[in-house]
């Protein structure tokens, strides 16, 4: 059994900082880290071609703006060097000058909203099972194959996504399958942060959407957090997409956001 996590954070600024740090930790779990000028490249050998397998984060705006296009060129060269096919660069918040730099370079922008809450106990109907054995992962793969895209919305094969999740679970993430009448209908991950439980990679089988599966999974993870001595959970959602509607329906409050800039690259995995 994993050790209890710290008590919930009361200070909103500290809660937001902890939530953002869980996002950085997710990309760094099972990854190699390379120091770039004013940023960190986190990449997973053998999986860097998958969009979630290589990202640039912990960006210092001052360093990036001092060099502008030269900084972006070196960042993209580093990504291509590890085999990335997509440039994904995360900023902790919006920045007008950096926004202009990315737009001029052909990047697309996504705002990921950060929600937090002390979730209520779930309604009955679901059974949550830790994904640990080969049988569990085989069932998770079948569930993933039913999804049009992985939870992050980027194009990745179901097989590569499962390999990526398994490596992250080996490094500290937890994954759970949700069963309804003995059949897997959803999945949800969890990462322990400083004073909160981060919910990650939430997926609901297409045939079971709009039936309360997502809300029940959130409630079950709320119980898990409380069992570990904390009451706050957090989750990220792309603005305007279905996740935002789910978390608002669960009564979660928006505490901030991060910005993702992305565009396709050339390169071969290594």
C-alpha positions as CSV (number, residue, x, y, z in Angstrom):
1,X,0.0,0.0,0.0
2,X,1.3,3.5,-0.9
3,X,2.0,5.9,2.0
4,X,-0.6,8.5,2.9
5,X,-0.2,11.8,1.0
6,X,0.0,15.3,2.7
7,X,-3.1,17.1,4.0
8,X,-5.0,19.3,1.6
9,X,-3.6,22.8,0.8
10,X,-5.7,25.7,2.1
11,X,-4.0,28.5,0.3
12,X,-5.4,28.9,-3.3
13,X,-2.1,30.0,-4.8
14,X,-0.3,27.0,-3.2
15,X,-3.0,24.7,-4.5
16,X,-2.7,26.1,-8.0
17,X,1.1,25.7,-7.9
18,X,0.8,22.1,-6.7
19,X,-1.7,21.3,-9.4
20,X,0.7,22.7,-12.1
21,X,3.5,20.7,-10.6
22,X,1.5,17.5,-11.0
23,X,1.3,18.2,-14.7
24,X,5.0,18.5,-14.9
25,X,5.5,15.4,-12.9
26,X,3.2,13.4,-15.2
27,X,5.4,14.2,-18.3
28,X,8.5,13.5,-16.3
29,X,7.4,10.1,-14.9
30,X,9.4,7.4,-16.7
31,X,11.1,10.1,-19.0
32,X,14.6,11.3,-19.6
33,X,15.1,15.0,-18.8
34,X,17.3,17.3,-20.8
35,X,18.1,20.8,-19.8
36,X,17.5,23.4,-22.5
37,X,18.1,27.1,-22.3
38,X,15.3,28.2,-20.0
39,X,13.3,25.0,-20.2
40,X,13.2,21.2,-19.7
41,X,12.7,18.6,-22.4
42,X,11.0,15.4,-21.0
43,X,11.1,12.5,-23.4
44,X,10.5,8.8,-23.2
45,X,12.8,6.5,-25.2
46,X,11.0,4.5,-27.8
47,X,7.8,6.7,-27.4
48,X,9.1,10.1,-28.3
49,X,7.1,10.0,-31.6
50,X,3.9,9.9,-29.6
51,X,2.7,13.4,-28.7
52,X,2.7,12.6,-25.0
53,X,6.1,11.1,-25.2
54,X,8.1,14.3,-25.6
55,X,7.2,17.8,-24.3
56,X,9.0,21.0,-23.4
57,X,8.0,22.5,-20.1
58,X,9.2,24.6,-17.1
59,X,9.8,27.4,-19.7
60,X,11.4,30.6,-18.5
61,X,9.7,33.4,-20.5
62,X,12.6,35.8,-20.0
63,X,15.1,33.3,-21.6
64,X,12.8,32.4,-24.4
65,X,12.1,36.1,-25.3
66,X,15.7,37.1,-25.1
67,X,16.4,34.8,-28.1
68,X,12.9,34.5,-29.6
69,X,13.1,32.6,-32.9
70,X,16.5,31.2,-32.1
71,X,15.2,29.8,-28.8
72,X,12.3,28.2,-30.6
73,X,14.6,26.8,-33.3
74,X,16.8,25.1,-30.7
75,X,13.8,23.8,-28.8
76,X,12.4,22.2,-32.0
77,X,15.9,20.8,-32.9
78,X,16.1,19.2,-29.5
79,X,12.6,17.6,-30.0
80,X,13.5,16.3,-33.5
81,X,16.8,15.0,-32.0
82,X,15.0,12.6,-29.7
83,X,12.5,11.5,-32.4
84,X,9.5,13.7,-31.6
85,X,7.0,14.3,-34.4
86,X,5.0,16.9,-32.5
87,X,6.3,20.0,-30.8
88,X,4.4,20.4,-27.5
89,X,5.5,23.4,-25.4
90,X,3.7,24.2,-22.1
91,X,3.5,27.6,-20.4
92,X,2.3,28.1,-16.9
93,X,0.2,31.1,-18.1
94,X,-0.4,33.3,-21.0
95,X,2.2,35.7,-22.2
96,X,1.5,38.2,-25.1
97,X,5.0,38.3,-26.5
98,X,5.5,34.5,-26.4
99,X,2.0,34.0,-27.8
100,X,2.9,36.2,-30.8
101,X,6.2,34.2,-31.2
102,X,4.4,30.9,-31.3
103,X,1.7,32.1,-33.7
104,X,4.2,33.4,-36.1
105,X,6.0,30.0,-36.1
106,X,2.7,28.2,-37.0
107,X,1.8,26.8,-33.6
108,X,-1.8,26.1,-32.4
109,X,-2.9,27.1,-28.9
110,X,-4.9,25.1,-26.3
111,X,-5.9,26.4,-22.9
112,X,-6.1,23.7,-20.3
113,X,-8.4,24.7,-17.4
114,X,-7.4,23.4,-13.9
115,X,-10.3,22.3,-11.7
116,X,-10.1,21.3,-8.0
117,X,-12.7,20.1,-5.5
118,X,-13.4,17.9,-2.5
119,X,-15.5,15.3,-4.4
120,X,-18.6,13.7,-2.9
121,X,-19.0,9.9,-2.4
122,X,-20.1,8.3,-5.7
123,X,-23.5,6.8,-6.5
124,X,-23.5,3.0,-6.6
125,X,-23.0,1.1,-9.9
126,X,-19.3,1.0,-10.5
127,X,-16.5,-1.2,-9.3
128,X,-13.0,0.3,-9.4
129,X,-10.1,-2.1,-10.0
130,X,-6.4,-1.2,-9.8
131,X,-4.7,-2.0,-13.2
132,X,-1.8,-4.1,-12.1
133,X,-1.7,-7.5,-13.9
134,X,-1.2,-8.4,-17.5
135,X,-4.9,-9.3,-17.7
136,X,-5.8,-5.9,-16.3
137,X,-3.6,-4.2,-18.9
138,X,-5.1,-6.3,-21.7
139,X,-8.5,-5.1,-20.7
140,X,-7.3,-1.5,-20.5
141,X,-6.0,-1.9,-24.1
142,X,-9.3,-3.2,-25.3
143,X,-11.0,-0.2,-23.7
144,X,-8.4,2.2,-25.2
145,X,-9.1,0.7,-28.7
146,X,-12.7,1.8,-28.4
147,X,-11.7,5.4,-28.0
148,X,-11.4,7.7,-31.0
149,X,-8.4,9.4,-29.4
150,X,-6.4,9.1,-26.2
151,X,-7.5,11.3,-23.2
152,X,-5.0,14.1,-24.2
153,X,-6.7,14.5,-27.6
154,X,-3.6,14.0,-29.7
155,X,-3.3,11.1,-32.2
156,X,-1.6,8.1,-30.7
157,X,-2.2,4.4,-31.3
158,X,-3.9,2.5,-28.5
159,X,-0.9,0.2,-28.2
160,X,1.6,3.0,-27.8
161,X,-0.7,4.8,-25.3
162,X,-0.8,1.7,-23.1
163,X,2.9,1.3,-23.2
164,X,3.3,4.9,-22.2
165,X,0.8,4.5,-19.3
166,X,2.5,1.4,-18.1
167,X,5.9,3.1,-17.9
168,X,4.3,6.0,-16.0
169,X,2.6,3.6,-13.6
170,X,6.0,1.9,-13.1
171,X,7.3,5.3,-12.1
172,X,4.5,6.2,-9.7
173,X,1.2,6.8,-11.4
174,X,-1.8,4.6,-10.6
175,X,-4.4,3.4,-13.1
176,X,-7.9,2.1,-12.3
177,X,-10.5,0.4,-14.5
178,X,-14.2,1.1,-13.9
179,X,-16.5,-2.0,-14.2
180,X,-20.2,-1.9,-14.7
181,X,-21.9,-5.4,-14.6
182,X,-18.4,-6.9,-14.9
183,X,-17.5,-5.0,-18.1
184,X,-14.8,-2.3,-18.3
185,X,-16.6,1.0,-19.1
186,X,-14.0,3.5,-18.1
187,X,-10.5,4.2,-16.7
188,X,-8.9,6.9,-14.6
189,X,-5.4,7.5,-13.4
190,X,-4.0,9.2,-10.2
191,X,-0.8,11.0,-9.3
192,X,0.0,12.1,-5.7
193,X,0.9,15.8,-5.5
194,X,1.7,18.1,-2.6
195,X,-1.5,18.2,-0.7
196,X,-3.8,16.9,-3.5
197,X,-4.6,13.9,-5.7
198,X,-4.2,14.6,-9.4
199,X,-6.8,12.8,-11.6
200,X,-5.3,11.9,-15.0
201,X,-6.1,10.1,-18.3
202,X,-9.8,9.9,-17.7
203,X,-11.7,7.8,-20.4
204,X,-15.2,6.5,-20.7
205,X,-16.3,3.9,-23.3
206,X,-18.3,5.7,-26.0
207,X,-21.3,3.4,-25.4
208,X,-21.5,4.4,-21.7
209,X,-21.1,8.2,-22.0
210,X,-23.8,10.4,-20.5
211,X,-24.7,7.7,-18.0
212,X,-22.8,9.1,-15.0
213,X,-19.7,6.9,-15.4
214,X,-17.3,9.9,-15.4
215,X,-18.9,11.4,-12.3
216,X,-18.8,8.1,-10.4
217,X,-15.2,7.6,-11.3
218,X,-14.4,11.0,-9.9
219,X,-16.2,10.2,-6.7
220,X,-14.3,6.9,-6.3
221,X,-11.0,8.7,-6.6
222,X,-12.3,11.3,-4.1
223,X,-12.7,8.4,-1.6
224,X,-9.2,7.2,-2.4
225,X,-7.8,10.7,-1.6
226,X,-9.7,11.0,1.7
227,X,-8.4,7.5,2.7
228,X,-4.9,9.0,2.3
229,X,-5.6,12.0,4.5
230,X,-6.3,14.7,1.9
231,X,-9.5,16.2,0.6
232,X,-8.5,18.1,-2.6
233,X,-8.4,16.6,-6.1
234,X,-7.5,18.4,-9.3
235,X,-7.9,17.7,-13.0
236,X,-7.1,19.5,-16.2
237,X,-9.5,19.9,-19.2
238,X,-9.2,21.6,-22.6
239,X,-11.4,24.7,-22.7
240,X,-14.7,24.0,-24.5
241,X,-14.3,20.2,-24.6
242,X,-16.4,17.5,-22.9
243,X,-14.0,17.3,-19.9
244,X,-14.8,20.9,-18.9
245,X,-18.6,20.1,-18.9
246,X,-18.0,16.9,-16.7
247,X,-15.9,18.7,-14.1
248,X,-18.3,21.6,-13.8
249,X,-21.2,19.1,-13.5
250,X,-19.2,17.5,-10.6
251,X,-19.1,20.8,-8.8
252,X,-15.4,21.3,-9.3
253,X,-14.1,24.9,-9.2
254,X,-11.7,26.3,-11.8
255,X,-8.5,27.6,-10.1
256,X,-6.4,28.5,-13.1
257,X,-5.1,27.3,-16.4
258,X,-1.9,26.4,-18.4
259,X,-1.2,27.0,-22.1
260,X,-0.1,24.3,-24.6
261,X,1.4,25.4,-27.9
262,X,1.8,22.6,-30.5
263,X,2.6,21.9,-34.2
264,X,3.7,18.9,-36.3
265,X,7.5,18.3,-36.7
266,X,9.6,15.9,-38.8
267,X,11.8,13.3,-37.1
268,X,12.2,9.6,-36.4
269,X,11.8,7.9,-33.0
270,X,14.8,6.5,-31.2
